[in-house]
Amino acid sequence: MLVVLLVAALLFALWIAINLKTSRPDGVLIKKVHPYRLMLGHIMPRRADAQVYFDVWARADKIQAYVDAARQRFPVDLTHVLVAAAGLGLMTNPRMNRFVVGRRLYQRNETTVTFSAKRKRKDRKAKLTAIKHSFREGETFADFCQHINAQLATERSDKVTSTDREMNLLTRIPRPLMVRAVRIAQWLDYHNLLPAAFIKAEGMYCSAFVANLGSLGMDPGYHHLYEWGTCPIFIMIGKITEMGVVEDGQMVIRKMLHLRYSFDERVDDAINCRSGFDGVNKAIEDPFTYLGCLAEDGSDAMPLLERGRLMCAEADRLDADER
């Protein structure tokens, strides 16, 4: 009888310890949370319960000219610019770079963007792959493109990647075992017990996911948020379109880019996303200034994280002026 009580006491203590664990390898618990926001995790336990949608338009007059100029110096295309712009938007508003796990709110340690790409270029039937990138200290836009291109080269080669091996293994697991394996992984994640290596490798543990449908000549759709992982933002980007816009009371034709955001409002009030969306638009509308890396002397090659901090400080000043 005593042994049973001891085992029960140990199990109860273990259960308490697991539920009190708040540390994670990818984020820091936000302790001072408004009671209303604290309750959102309980009222809306799933991202599907809390997702909101935004339609945003960005001027695209300069973006192709920038890509054409940058190609003279390093390999780059429109997707590179869009993914970097998404990262700068998150840096402009760090409150968007948060996530909810276990009904708790965390500030993410890094700015990490995942984007989808074809395993074979210009092949609509080719399989998709997901490229995950964490922005690094001292990394300029040219460095960013180099890192992305290296990952793309691996994915588009005939080499069997670690992801390929994992998918081949998982597809061989019987369905009943797969169901339980997914549930175990989600339980471990809920209690902050997933290994750091798993989180680092998995694409859906990111600040935002970008899908450039414009590369396929498509308009953007409204995308759901995945329950798997910790991604609270999904950005669908369509093709560049010429359309009429009103400027100074006059109708003019401009090249425009349509972005559709899906956002987990448990992370922050949706209205507070404005500065983040503005940051994305600034990089898209004036990549010569915000991405640079075109000057021969390197004078415009500011690291992206440094640029993001400056954009964040500017947004804070504007908010203070409005108040």
N, C-alpha and C positions, 0 to 999 in steps of 0.2 A: 504493500500500500504506500509506503514511504517513497519507494522508487517511482511509482506512478505520479505521486504529487510532485516530486522533484522534476520529472520529465515535463509534466504539465507547466510547472513554474518556469522552466527553461524555455519552453515553446512560447509561453506568454511573453517572457522578457524579449525573446527574439522578435516576436510580432511587434512589440512596442518599439524596439530598436529600428526595425525596418521602416515603420511608419513615421518615425521621427527623423529619418535620414533625409537631409535636404541638399547635400552637396552633389554636384554633377560635374563631369569633365567638360561640358560644353556651355555651362552657364552658371550664374550666381543668383541665388534666391533674392528677390526683392522683398525686404521685410516690411517696409512702410508702404502698405497698399491701402487705398481707400476702402472702407468696408463694402461699399457698393461693388467695386471691382473684385474684391475678394469673393463676394457671393456669386459673381458671374460664373466662376469655375464650377460651382455646385448647381446653379440653375441651368447652365448650358455646358454640360460635361464634354460634349463633342464639338469639334471645329465646324461640323456641318450645321450645328445649332446656332453658331455665332457668326457665320460668314456674311459679309456685306459686299456689294459690288459697286465699282466706280468706273465711269467712262471718262477718259482724259484724252485730249487732243494736243499734240505737240507740233510746232512748226518744223518742217523737214527740209527747208530751203538749203541749209548748209551741210547737212549730214553726208550726202553723197559726194559733195566737193571735198569734204574733209577726208573721206575714205580714199578717194582718188589720189589726193595729195600724200596721204600717209603711206599708201602702197609703194610710193617711190622710195620709202625708207625702210619699211618692214612689212611682212605679210599681215594683212588685216582685211576684214570685211564688215558688213553692217552689223552682224551679230555681235562681234567684239565690242562695238560701240554701245550697243543696246545693253549688253550685260554689264559693262563698266558703268553706264549711266544708272542702272538699277542699284549697283553698289554705292555710287555717290549719293543717290537718294536716301538710302538707308543710313549713310554716314551723316547726312544733313539732319535727319531726325532719328537719333539713337533709340527713342522710345518705340519706334517701329521694329527695332532689332531685338525683340523679346519673343518669348514663347510660353505656352502653358503646358505643363506636364504634371500629372497627379493632382490637378486642380490647384496648382500653385503657379505663380508668375515668376519667370526668370529673365534676367538680362543676359543676352548671349555674349560669349567671350570674344567672338570674332565676327567680322562681316563676311558671310559665306553665301555665294549665289550659285545655284545649280541651273543649268540650261540644257535643253534637248537639242540634239543634232543627229543628222542622218549618218549611218555607218558608211555609206557611200554617197559622195557628193552628186547632186543633180539626178538622183535615182529615187523616184517617189515610192518605189516598192521596197527600198532598203529599210532595214530595221533601224529603230531609233536607239540612241544611247544617251545617257545623262552624264554631263561633265560638271563636276563640282569644284569650285575654286574659292579659296579663302584669301582675301586681300592681305598682303604682307607689308610690313614696314619697309619704306624705301622703294616700293614697287611703283614704277611709272607705268603709263599706259602701254608704252612699247614693251616693257618687261611683262606686263599682264598678257599681252598678245602672244609673246614668246611662250609663256607658261601654258596658255590655252592651246596653242598650236601643237605643243609637244604632247599634250593629252589627246588631242584630236588625231594626231598621227598614229598614236598607239591604238586608239579605238578603230581607226580606219585601215589598219594594216591587217595582214592575214594572221597575225599573232593572236593566240588565245589569251585573253586577258583574265585577270582574277575574277571580274564580274561574270565573264563567260563560264568560267569553271563553277562559280557559285550557282548560276542559273541552271547549268546542266545537272548539277547535283540536286538542286531543289526540285526540278521537274521530275526527278526519278523517285521522289519520296511519295509514298501512298497518301491519298487525300486525307484520311483520318489523322495520320501523323502530322501532315502539314498544318491542318487546322489547329492542332494542339501546339505545334511549334510556334506558330504566329501568336497564339494567345499567351504562351510563355514569354515570348519576346516583349509583347506589349505589357505584360505584368511586370517584368523586370524594368522596363522603361518607366512605368508608372511609379515604381518605388526607387528610381534612381540607381538601379543595379546593373544597367547595361554597360559592358566594357567600353572604354574610350576608343579602342581600335574599331569596334563595330560602328559607333557613332561617326567617327571620322570618315569611314569608308562609304557609309550609306548616304545616297544623294538626297533623300528627303529630310535629313537632319541639316537644315540650312536656313538662312535668313529669308530667302526668297527663291522662287522658281520662275525662270523666264522661258517662254515659248514664243519664238519668232516665226509666226505663221506667214509673215510677209515674204519670207524666203521661198515659200511655196505658192506665192501669188494669192494668198487667202486673206480674208478679213478676220479679225479676232473674234473669238467666242467668249462666253462666260464660263470660266472653269471652276470646278469645285475645289475645295481644299481636302487634302488627304488626311485620314485619321492616322495613318502610319507616319512616323517621324515627328518632327517638330516644326515643319514649315508653315508659317502663318500668313504668307503672301504668295499669290500666284499672279503672274503678269503675262497676259496674252497680248501680243503685238502684231498688228496687221501690216498689209502692204502700204507703201507710200501712195497717196491718192491726191490728185488735184481737185480742189473744191473751193467754193466761194466762201469767203469770210468777210466780216465787216470790220474795217479799220478806219477810224476817224470819220465814221458815218458813211463810208463808201464801200461798196462791194468790190472786192478784188479776188483774184484767183491765186491760191497759194498751195504749195505742196504740204500735205499734212500727214501725220502719223497717228493712228488710232491705237490707244492703249486701254486695255480693260483689266482692272485689278479685282481680285478676290481677296478679302482681308478678314482676319479673325479679330472681331471687335473686343474680345476678352483681353487682348494685348494692350489696347489703348482705345480711347474714344475715337471713332472714325473721323470726327471733325479735326482732330489733331494730326491727321495724316497729311494735311495740306502741304506742309513744308517738305515732307518727304517726296510727294508727287512733284512739287515745284523743283526739287533738286534733280529728279530724273529728267524733267523737261529742260532745265538749264543745260544739262550735259548734251541732250539730243539737239537742242536748238542752236547751241554754240560750242561744238566740240573743239574748235580751234583754241578757245580760251580754257575750257574745263578739262580737256584731255591732252592737248598740246603734242609735244614730242616731234615737232616739225622743224624747229630752228636748228641751224647747223651747229651753233655753239651750245645747244642744250639748255638754253635759258628758259624755255617753256616746258621743260620736262619735270614738272612737279610730281612727287609721289602722290598716288591717288588717296591714300589715307590722310596725308597732310592737306590735300585739297578738300577732302570731305570735312575735316575739322574746321577749316576756314568757312566752308559753306554752312556748317552747323552754327558757328558763332554769328554769322551774318543773319541766319534765320532767327536766332535768339534775340538779336538786336531789333529786328523787325517786329517780332512778337511783343517785345517790351515797349516799343514805340506805339503799337496799336492799343496796348492796355493803358 
